[in-house]
Amino acid sequence: MSRFLSVGRLFKFLPDEATVPEEKSKILIVEDDLDVADMLNAYFRVQGYEVFTVNWGEDGVRAALTARPDLIILDIRLPDIDGYEVARRLRSDRKTGAIPIIFLTEKRDRSDRLHGLELGADDYITKPFDVQELRLRVRNSLRRTQQDTLTNPVTGLPEGELVTEKLTQGLSSRALGLMVVSLDNLNIFRDHYGFVASDDVMRAVSLMLTNAMRDTGNSEDFLGHLSPTDFLLVLEPASLAAMEERVRTRLEQSLDYFYPIKDRDQVMSRKNRLGVRIGTLSQVAKQFSSVEELQDELLSQRK
């Protein structure tokens, strides 16, 4: 651990002005080694970040849901559940699915690194590590996230601020229909068949929805993401019923074909196989006081 800065030296290390975030980004550190956790806490606070530190995996999941950090530094070897399980849970929750994760671990095997990347980790650093290098990787990851928040990295569809802007317009527009299309059990599919296969599912579904909306011929229609597994369609209220029937029929006929042929007969009888739920709202203007309220109501309509 000779490459670690001592806690005492951390407070003498003043950050360069160029490295200090204009607005404080929040970092969650999940690390059971108290010395390492304290050192990283002190170091990143000196760098101008808001830092939260926990020492157990379950606490890490809860802290991510409540604090909503901009980035998570996650140890793999933890006293209760391991870092892989923490990452799996975070990636499967729409509230935390897009948070960048940097694994910090003593595991050096290629298989461990690949497993971390399969779970959607953004970076993987082995101990002992150079704290300056970690700082730069944190900075770069946050910059990539800020640059990529307008489109989903898998489907290329709008998300984040673009979707919020569209929903904000809906609060004052009388002629607007909303549809949410949610994929169920994609996390279970991903755990069994890997992230490449699950990304293929997302891209295929996005293509089906794009084609369905293109056939309506309305240039004002909109397709994006409410979350990594929730698609948002914005179209004329009069088109909602026909679009819902078309999308539901098309997806229900297609989802089983993403499974390997050898597994399809067994999958048909499983309750946790890939599925789709759809919810719709029409004439949303002046019914809701905020985008969050509108989004929650839309999601509650899924069936």
FENTAGI-V728203 format. One record per helix or strand of 3 or more residues. SS is the DSSP state (H for helix, E for strand). FROM is the first residue (numbers start at 1). LEN is the number of residues. If there is no record, write none. Layout:
ss | from | len
SS | FROM | LEN
SS | FROM | LEN
//
This chain:
ss | from | len
H | 7 | 4
H | 17 | 3
E | 26 | 5
H | 34 | 13
E | 50 | 5
H | 57 | 11
E | 71 | 5
H | 83 | 10
E | 100 | 6
H | 110 | 9
E | 123 | 4
H | 131 | 18
H | 161 | 10
E | 177 | 8
H | 186 | 8
H | 195 | 20
E | 222 | 6
E | 230 | 6
H | 237 | 22
H | 261 | 7
E | 275 | 8
H | 291 | 10
//
